[in-house]
Amino acid sequence: MAKQNCWEFKKCGRQPGGPKAAELGVCMAATDATLAGQNGGKAAGRICWKIAGSMSPDKKRGVFSAKLLTCLACDFYSVVQAEEKK
């Protein structure tokens, strides 16, 4: 199975051209090129927890320290961590 980016896994629709991008905005993880390729993802799609301003489906998360606990509990974070340990 191919590695998924966060927007594919979460089906949030906030990637460029996604069905929710016009309504909710494009997620920073889907466009931030500074971490492109990390964990095999497109843009920061497989390291979204390091992107301040990225969003979970329910509400906006700001600075990294404020969102860390939420990200650690995220099912996508757990999947990526398990895959990268293999």
MOPAC internal coordinates of N, CA, C and O (Angstrom, degrees):
PM7 1SCF
backbone

  N    0.0000 0     0.00 0     0.00 0    0    0    0
  C    1.4545 1     0.00 0     0.00 0    1    0    0
  C    1.5302 1   109.72 1     0.00 0    2    1    0
  O    1.2310 1   120.18 1   -44.56 1    3    2    1
  N    1.3027 1   117.26 1   135.44 1    3    2    1
  C    1.4588 1   122.09 1   179.94 1    5    3    2
  C    1.5279 1   110.22 1   -69.95 1    6    5    3
  O    1.2310 1   121.02 1   -33.01 1    7    6    5
  N    1.3119 1   115.66 1   146.99 1    7    6    5
  C    1.4624 1   120.56 1   177.24 1    9    7    6
  C    1.5264 1   108.65 1   -69.41 1   10    9    7
  O    1.2310 1   121.03 1   -46.08 1   11   10    9
  N    1.3170 1   115.64 1   133.92 1   11   10    9
  C    1.4600 1   120.95 1   179.90 1   13   11   10
  C    1.5181 1   110.75 1   -97.51 1   14   13   11
  O    1.2310 1   121.06 1   -29.60 1   15   14   13
  N    1.3258 1   115.57 1   150.40 1   15   14   13
  C    1.4520 1   121.86 1   170.53 1   17   15   14
  C    1.5254 1   107.39 1   -84.60 1   18   17   15
  O    1.2310 1   120.51 1   -16.27 1   19   18   17
  N    1.3303 1   116.64 1   163.73 1   19   18   17
  C    1.4643 1   120.10 1  -174.59 1   21   19   18
  C    1.5293 1   112.53 1   -57.28 1   22   21   19
  O    1.2310 1   119.65 1   138.86 1   23   22   21
  N    1.3319 1   118.28 1   -41.14 1   23   22   21
  C    1.4616 1   120.34 1  -178.23 1   25   23   22
  C    1.5282 1   111.88 1   -67.27 1   26   25   23
  O    1.2310 1   120.40 1   152.28 1   27   26   25
  N    1.3231 1   116.83 1   -27.72 1   27   26   25
  C    1.4705 1   120.28 1   175.73 1   29   27   26
  C    1.5230 1   110.30 1   -75.44 1   30   29   27
  O    1.2310 1   120.65 1   135.43 1   31   30   29
  N    1.3142 1   116.36 1   -44.57 1   31   30   29
  C    1.4653 1   121.74 1  -179.19 1   33   31   30
  C    1.5315 1   111.16 1   -65.02 1   34   33   31
  O    1.2310 1   120.75 1   132.86 1   35   34   33
  N    1.3376 1   116.18 1   -47.14 1   35   34   33
  C    1.4585 1   121.73 1  -177.24 1   37   35   34
  C    1.5289 1   113.55 1   -82.22 1   38   37   35
  O    1.2310 1   120.85 1   164.08 1   39   38   37
  N    1.3302 1   115.98 1   -15.92 1   39   38   37
  C    1.4676 1   121.83 1  -178.52 1   41   39   38
  C    1.5379 1   111.43 1    54.60 1   42   41   39
  O    1.2310 1   121.15 1  -137.14 1   43   42   41
  N    1.3221 1   115.41 1    42.86 1   43   42   41
  C    1.4664 1   120.43 1  -177.78 1   45   43   42
  C    1.5236 1   112.40 1   -79.15 1   46   45   43
  O    1.2310 1   120.08 1   156.76 1   47   46   45
  N    1.3407 1   117.45 1   -23.24 1   47   46   45
  C    1.4609 1   120.31 1   179.51 1   49   47   46
  C    1.5145 1   114.83 1    74.55 1   50   49   47
  O    1.2310 1   120.13 1  -162.16 1   51   50   49
  N    1.3468 1   117.36 1    17.84 1   51   50   49
  C    1.4617 1   120.13 1  -175.62 1   53   51   50
  C    1.5250 1   113.58 1  -104.12 1   54   53   51
  O    1.2310 1   120.26 1  -164.49 1   55   54   53
  N    1.3244 1   117.10 1    15.51 1   55   54   53
  C    1.4616 1   120.68 1   173.39 1   57   55   54
  C    1.5366 1   108.23 1   -77.75 1   58   57   55
  O    1.2310 1   119.46 1   -18.66 1   59   58   57
  N    1.3512 1   118.63 1   161.34 1   59   58   57
  C    1.4545 1   119.86 1   177.86 1   61   59   58
  C    1.5281 1   110.49 1   -52.91 1   62   61   59
  O    1.2310 1   120.58 1   -53.81 1   63   62   61
  N    1.3215 1   116.49 1   126.19 1   63   62   61
  C    1.4550 1   121.85 1  -178.98 1   65   63   62
  C    1.5192 1   113.74 1    81.64 1   66   65   63
  O    1.2310 1   120.22 1  -179.04 1   67   66   65
  N    1.3194 1   117.18 1     0.96 1   67   66   65
  C    1.4589 1   121.36 1  -179.09 1   69   67   66
  C    1.5221 1   112.36 1   -71.23 1   70   69   67
  O    1.2310 1   120.14 1   -18.76 1   71   70   69
  N    1.3338 1   117.34 1   161.24 1   71   70   69
  C    1.4557 1   121.40 1  -175.65 1   73   71   70
  C    1.5291 1   115.17 1   -65.59 1   74   73   71
  O    1.2310 1   119.18 1   161.50 1   75   74   73
  N    1.3221 1   119.18 1   -18.50 1   75   74   73
  C    1.4699 1   121.57 1   179.69 1   77   75   74
  C    1.5328 1   112.43 1  -109.48 1   78   77   75
  O    1.2310 1   120.14 1   179.43 1   79   78   77
  N    1.3332 1   117.33 1    -0.57 1   79   78   77
  C    1.4647 1   120.73 1  -175.45 1   81   79   78
  C    1.5301 1   112.83 1   -61.90 1   82   81   79
  O    1.2310 1   119.81 1   139.42 1   83   82   81
  N    1.3100 1   117.97 1   -40.58 1   83   82   81
  C    1.4650 1   120.50 1  -179.74 1   85   83   82
  C    1.5279 1   110.98 1   -67.89 1   86   85   83
  O    1.2310 1   120.89 1   140.86 1   87   86   85
  N    1.3084 1   115.91 1   -39.14 1   87   86   85
  C    1.4654 1   121.26 1  -177.21 1   89   87   86
  C    1.5360 1   112.71 1   -76.82 1   90   89   87
  O    1.2310 1   120.30 1   134.31 1   91   90   89
  N    1.3324 1   117.03 1   -45.69 1   91   90   89
  C    1.4637 1   121.66 1  -173.30 1   93   91   90
  C    1.5198 1   114.51 1  -107.96 1   94   93   91
  O    1.2310 1   120.57 1   170.60 1   95   94   93
  N    1.3221 1   116.52 1    -9.40 1   95   94   93
  C    1.4555 1   121.17 1  -176.79 1   97   95   94
  C    1.5199 1   111.19 1    91.74 1   98   97   95
  O    1.2310 1   121.04 1   -21.34 1   99   98   97
  N    1.3089 1   115.62 1   158.66 1   99   98   97
  C    1.4594 1   121.54 1   178.62 1  101   99   98
  C    1.5237 1   107.63 1   -80.91 1  102  101   99
  O    1.2310 1   120.60 1   -46.79 1  103  102  101
  N    1.3105 1   116.45 1   133.21 1  103  102  101
  C    1.4588 1   121.81 1  -179.74 1  105  103  102
  C    1.5252 1   110.56 1   -69.01 1  106  105  103
  O    1.2310 1   121.05 1   -40.35 1  107  106  105
  N    1.3129 1   115.59 1   139.65 1  107  106  105
  C    1.4629 1   121.17 1   179.36 1  109  107  106
  C    1.5235 1   111.76 1   -59.48 1  110  109  107
  O    1.2310 1   119.87 1   146.10 1  111  110  109
  N    1.3180 1   117.85 1   -33.90 1  111  110  109
  C    1.4673 1   120.61 1  -179.29 1  113  111  110
  C    1.5257 1   111.39 1   -64.67 1  114  113  111
  O    1.2310 1   120.31 1   152.70 1  115  114  113
  N    1.3145 1   117.01 1   -27.30 1  115  114  113
  C    1.4624 1   121.11 1  -178.54 1  117  115  114
  C    1.5254 1   112.74 1   -81.55 1  118  117  115
  O    1.2310 1   119.96 1   169.68 1  119  118  117
  N    1.3345 1   117.69 1   -10.32 1  119  118  117
  C    1.4586 1   120.10 1  -177.78 1  121  119  118
  C    1.5214 1   114.76 1  -126.48 1  122  121  119
  O    1.2310 1   119.87 1   165.74 1  123  122  121
  N    1.3155 1   117.85 1   -14.26 1  123  122  121
  C    1.4624 1   121.44 1  -176.90 1  125  123  122
  C    1.5241 1   110.25 1   -72.29 1  126  125  123
  O    1.2310 1   120.63 1   -68.24 1  127  126  125
  N    1.3135 1   116.40 1   111.76 1  127  126  125
  C    1.4647 1   121.36 1  -176.58 1  129  127  126
  C    1.5245 1   113.17 1   -87.68 1  130  129  127
  O    1.2310 1   119.77 1   173.02 1  131  130  129
  N    1.3211 1   118.05 1    -6.98 1  131  130  129
  C    1.4664 1   119.83 1  -177.32 1  133  131  130
  C    1.5203 1   112.37 1   -65.29 1  134  133  131
  O    1.2310 1   119.96 1   155.09 1  135  134  133
  N    1.3276 1   117.68 1   -24.91 1  135  134  133
  C    1.4637 1   121.27 1   179.44 1  137  135  134
  C    1.5277 1   111.74 1  -116.07 1  138  137  135
  O    1.2310 1   120.72 1  -159.58 1  139  138  137
  N    1.3160 1   116.23 1    20.42 1  139  138  137
  C    1.4629 1   121.26 1  -178.20 1  141  139  138
  C    1.5181 1   111.12 1   -55.70 1  142  141  139
  O    1.2310 1   121.41 1   -46.00 1  143  142  141
  N    1.3035 1   114.91 1   134.00 1  143  142  141
  C    1.4491 1   121.11 1   177.49 1  145  143  142
  C    1.5226 1   114.74 1    88.24 1  146  145  143
  O    1.2310 1   119.68 1   167.23 1  147  146  145
  N    1.3149 1   118.21 1   -12.77 1  147  146  145
  C    1.4658 1   120.53 1   178.65 1  149  147  146
  C    1.5239 1   109.46 1   -59.56 1  150  149  147
  O    1.2310 1   120.17 1   -47.79 1  151  150  149
  N    1.2827 1   117.29 1   132.21 1  151  150  149
  C    1.4659 1   124.07 1  -178.56 1  153  151  150
  C    1.5322 1   112.12 1    57.40 1  154  153  151
  O    1.2310 1   120.27 1  -159.79 1  155  154  153
  N    1.3300 1   117.08 1    20.21 1  155  154  153
  C    1.4570 1   121.37 1   177.56 1  157  155  154
  C    1.5120 1   114.90 1    80.95 1  158  157  155
  O    1.2310 1   120.02 1  -158.90 1  159  158  157
  N    1.3262 1   117.57 1    21.10 1  159  158  157
  C    1.4612 1   120.38 1  -176.58 1  161  159  158
  C    1.5110 1   114.51 1   -99.88 1  162  161  159
  O    1.2310 1   121.54 1   -13.32 1  163  162  161
  N    1.3193 1   114.67 1   166.68 1  163  162  161
  C    1.4577 1   122.80 1   173.80 1  165  163  162
  C    1.5227 1   107.09 1   -89.66 1  166  165  163
  O    1.2310 1   119.95 1   -43.36 1  167  166  165
  N    1.3272 1   117.71 1   136.64 1  167  166  165
  C    1.4633 1   122.85 1  -173.15 1  169  167  166
  C    1.5319 1   106.75 1    50.36 1  170  169  167
  O    1.2310 1   119.54 1    51.77 1  171  170  169
  N    1.3221 1   118.48 1  -128.23 1  171  170  169
  C    1.4762 1   121.18 1   177.45 1  173  171  170
  C    1.5254 1   109.85 1  -106.49 1  174  173  171
  O    1.2310 1   120.58 1  -149.80 1  175  174  173
  N    1.3100 1   116.49 1    30.20 1  175  174  173
  C    1.4505 1   122.44 1  -173.96 1  177  175  174
  C    1.5073 1   116.89 1   -66.75 1  178  177  175
  O    1.2310 1   119.83 1   165.74 1  179  178  177
  N    1.3348 1   117.92 1   -14.26 1  179  178  177
  C    1.4687 1   119.93 1   176.82 1  181  179  178
  C    1.5240 1   111.02 1  -123.20 1  182  181  179
  O    1.2310 1   121.46 1  -159.14 1  183  182  181
  N    1.3247 1   114.81 1    20.86 1  183  182  181
  C    1.4635 1   121.20 1   173.74 1  185  183  182
  C    1.5300 1   108.93 1  -149.49 1  186  185  183
  O    1.2310 1   121.22 1  -143.53 1  187  186  185
  N    1.3196 1   115.27 1    36.47 1  187  186  185
  C    1.4658 1   123.42 1  -174.72 1  189  187  186
  C    1.5266 1   112.88 1   -58.79 1  190  189  187
  O    1.2310 1   119.79 1   153.49 1  191  190  189
  N    1.3281 1   118.00 1   -26.51 1  191  190  189
  C    1.4555 1   121.45 1  -178.59 1  193  191  190
  C    1.5163 1   112.40 1   -66.32 1  194  193  191
  O    1.2310 1   119.66 1   165.72 1  195  194  193
  N    1.3174 1   118.24 1   -14.28 1  195  194  193
  C    1.4605 1   121.28 1   177.83 1  197  195  194
  C    1.5191 1   112.99 1   -94.56 1  198  197  195
  O    1.2310 1   120.03 1  -178.07 1  199  198  197
  N    1.3120 1   117.55 1     1.93 1  199  198  197
  C    1.4627 1   121.53 1  -177.07 1  201  199  198
  C    1.5204 1   110.31 1  -103.60 1  202  201  199
  O    1.2310 1   120.45 1   -71.83 1  203  202  201
  N    1.3315 1   116.74 1   108.17 1  203  202  201
  C    1.4628 1   120.82 1   173.99 1  205  203  202
  C    1.5195 1   107.90 1   -65.03 1  206  205  203
  O    1.2310 1   120.52 1   -43.19 1  207  206  205
  N    1.3001 1   116.62 1   136.81 1  207  206  205
  C    1.4554 1   120.85 1  -179.60 1  209  207  206
  C    1.5074 1   113.35 1    94.04 1  210  209  207
  O    1.2310 1   119.89 1   172.07 1  211  210  209
  N    1.3410 1   117.81 1    -7.93 1  211  210  209
  C    1.4563 1   117.96 1   174.14 1  213  211  210
  C    1.5222 1   107.54 1   -72.35 1  214  213  211
  O    1.2310 1   121.18 1   -19.71 1  215  214  213
  N    1.3033 1   115.35 1   160.29 1  215  214  213
  C    1.4582 1   118.93 1  -174.38 1  217  215  214
  C    1.5121 1   112.01 1  -122.64 1  218  217  215
  O    1.2310 1   121.54 1   -33.82 1  219  218  217
  N    1.2922 1   114.67 1   146.18 1  219  218  217
  C    1.4626 1   120.20 1   166.38 1  221  219  218
  C    1.5286 1   104.48 1   -88.20 1  222  221  219
  O    1.2310 1   119.22 1   -11.47 1  223  222  221
  N    1.3238 1   119.10 1   168.53 1  223  222  221
  C    1.4577 1   119.47 1  -177.46 1  225  223  222
  C    1.5245 1   114.65 1   -62.10 1  226  225  223
  O    1.2310 1   119.23 1   157.53 1  227  226  225
  N    1.3315 1   119.07 1   -22.47 1  227  226  225
  C    1.4600 1   119.58 1  -173.84 1  229  227  226
  C    1.5165 1   115.32 1   -95.21 1  230  229  227
  O    1.2310 1   119.02 1   145.05 1  231  230  229
  N    1.3329 1   119.47 1   -34.95 1  231  230  229
  C    1.4562 1   119.93 1   178.95 1  233  231  230
  C    1.5190 1   111.66 1  -161.96 1  234  233  231
  O    1.2310 1   121.15 1   -18.50 1  235  234  233
  N    1.3264 1   115.40 1   161.50 1  235  234  233
  C    1.4542 1   121.36 1  -177.29 1  237  235  234
  C    1.5148 1   111.13 1   -70.74 1  238  237  235
  O    1.2310 1   121.20 1   -39.28 1  239  238  237
  N    1.2978 1   115.32 1   140.72 1  239  238  237
  C    1.4617 1   122.30 1   175.28 1  241  239  238
  C    1.5218 1   106.85 1  -112.73 1  242  241  239
  O    1.2310 1   120.21 1   -42.26 1  243  242  241
  N    1.2871 1   117.20 1   137.74 1  243  242  241
  C    1.4536 1   121.18 1  -177.10 1  245  243  242
  C    1.5025 1   113.64 1   -96.67 1  246  245  243
  O    1.2310 1   120.41 1    66.03 1  247  246  245
  N    1.3217 1   116.81 1  -113.97 1  247  246  245
  C    1.4545 1   121.56 1  -175.80 1  249  247  246
  C    1.5192 1   110.86 1   -66.07 1  250  249  247
  O    1.2310 1   121.46 1   -25.23 1  251  250  249
  N    1.3032 1   114.81 1   154.77 1  251  250  249
  C    1.4675 1   121.66 1  -176.32 1  253  251  250
  C    1.5233 1   112.43 1   -54.13 1  254  253  251
  O    1.2310 1   120.02 1   133.55 1  255  254  253
  N    1.3157 1   117.57 1   -46.45 1  255  254  253
  C    1.4666 1   120.03 1  -176.84 1  257  255  254
  C    1.5177 1   111.96 1   -63.26 1  258  257  255
  O    1.2310 1   119.70 1   147.92 1  259  258  257
  N    1.3164 1   118.18 1   -32.08 1  259  258  257
  C    1.4600 1   121.70 1  -179.19 1  261  259  258
  C    1.5171 1   111.94 1   -75.90 1  262  261  259
  O    1.2310 1   119.80 1   155.56 1  263  262  261
  N    1.3152 1   117.99 1   -24.44 1  263  262  261
  C    1.4576 1   120.47 1  -176.95 1  265  263  262
  C    1.5258 1   113.75 1  -103.30 1  266  265  263
  O    1.2310 1   119.99 1   174.26 1  267  266  265
  N    1.3271 1   117.62 1    -5.74 1  267  266  265
  C    1.4535 1   121.59 1  -174.04 1  269  267  266
  C    1.5307 1   113.16 1   -56.07 1  270  269  267
  O    1.2310 1   119.55 1   131.83 1  271  270  269
  N    1.3137 1   118.46 1   -48.17 1  271  270  269
  C    1.4607 1   120.16 1  -178.12 1  273  271  270
  C    1.5197 1   111.78 1   -63.67 1  274  273  271
  O    1.2310 1   120.35 1   142.09 1  275  274  273
  N    1.3244 1   116.93 1   -37.91 1  275  274  273
  C    1.4559 1   120.38 1   177.18 1  277  275  274
  C    1.5238 1   110.10 1   -64.12 1  278  277  275
  O    1.2310 1   120.32 1   137.05 1  279  278  277
  N    1.3081 1   117.00 1   -42.95 1  279  278  277
  C    1.4613 1   120.98 1  -179.69 1  281  279  278
  C    1.5293 1   111.42 1   -66.22 1  282  281  279
  O    1.2310 1   120.18 1   140.59 1  283  282  281
  N    1.3161 1   117.27 1   -39.41 1  283  282  281
  C    1.4562 1   120.13 1   179.33 1  285  283  282
  C    1.5252 1   111.83 1   -62.92 1  286  285  283
  O    1.2310 1   120.35 1   153.03 1  287  286  285
  N    1.3218 1   116.94 1   -26.97 1  287  286  285
  C    1.4641 1   121.59 1   178.94 1  289  287  286
  C    1.5343 1   112.66 1   -90.79 1  290  289  287
  O    1.2310 1   119.95 1   176.86 1  291  290  289
  N    1.3214 1   117.70 1    -3.14 1  291  290  289
  C    1.4685 1   122.72 1  -175.94 1  293  291  290
  C    1.5345 1   110.97 1   -74.00 1  294  293  291
  O    1.2310 1   120.83 1   -43.26 1  295  294  293
  N    1.3159 1   116.02 1   136.74 1  295  294  293
  C    1.4589 1   120.61 1   178.83 1  297  295  294
  C    1.5270 1   111.87 1   -64.02 1  298  297  295
  O    1.2310 1   119.51 1   145.61 1  299  298  297
  N    1.3231 1   118.54 1   -34.39 1  299  298  297
  C    1.4568 1   121.22 1   178.44 1  301  299  298
  C    1.5287 1   110.87 1   -66.73 1  302  301  299
  O    1.2310 1   120.38 1   136.40 1  303  302  301
  N    1.3125 1   116.87 1   -43.60 1  303  302  301
  C    1.4657 1   121.10 1   177.01 1  305  303  302
  C    1.5326 1   110.20 1   -55.98 1  306  305  303
  O    1.2310 1   120.57 1   134.15 1  307  306  305
  N    1.3061 1   116.52 1   -45.85 1  307  306  305
  C    1.4640 1   121.41 1   179.79 1  309  307  306
  C    1.5233 1   112.08 1   -60.96 1  310  309  307
  O    1.2310 1   120.36 1   137.81 1  311  310  309
  N    1.3229 1   116.92 1   -42.19 1  311  310  309
  C    1.4656 1   122.05 1   179.66 1  313  311  310
  C    1.5290 1   110.30 1   -63.61 1  314  313  311
  O    1.2310 1   120.24 1   132.70 1  315  314  313
  N    1.3241 1   117.14 1   -47.30 1  315  314  313
  C    1.4669 1   120.49 1  -178.75 1  317  315  314
  C    1.5252 1   110.36 1   -63.76 1  318  317  315
  O    1.2310 1   120.06 1   137.30 1  319  318  317
  N    1.3096 1   117.49 1   -42.70 1  319  318  317
  C    1.4589 1   120.10 1   179.85 1  321  319  318
  C    1.5286 1   110.53 1   -61.90 1  322  321  319
  O    1.2310 1   120.04 1   137.30 1  323  322  321
  N    1.3115 1   117.53 1   -42.70 1  323  322  321
  C    1.4647 1   121.39 1   179.14 1  325  323  322
  C    1.5222 1   111.03 1   -65.09 1  326  325  323
  O    1.2310 1   119.98 1   137.64 1  327  326  325
  N    1.3321 1   117.64 1   -42.36 1  327  326  325
  C    1.4680 1   121.16 1   179.90 1  329  327  326
  C    1.5230 1   111.39 1   -64.80 1  330  329  327
  O    1.2310 1   120.49 1   140.70 1  331  330  329
  N    1.3161 1   116.67 1   -39.30 1  331  330  329
  C    1.4572 1   119.91 1  -176.35 1  333  331  330
  C    1.5288 1   112.39 1   -74.66 1  334  333  331
  O    1.2310 1   119.88 1   162.06 1  335  334  333
  N    1.3227 1   117.83 1   -17.94 1  335  334  333
  C    1.4625 1   121.20 1   176.90 1  337  335  334
  C    1.5138 1   112.32 1   -80.47 1  338  337  335
  O    1.2310 1   120.27 1   164.57 1  339  338  337
  N    1.3200 1   117.08 1   -15.43 1  339  338  337
  C    1.4749 1   121.15 1  -178.57 1  341  339  338
  C    1.4999 1   111.41 1   -71.98 1  342  341  339
  O    1.2310 1   120.10 1   180.00 1  343  342  341

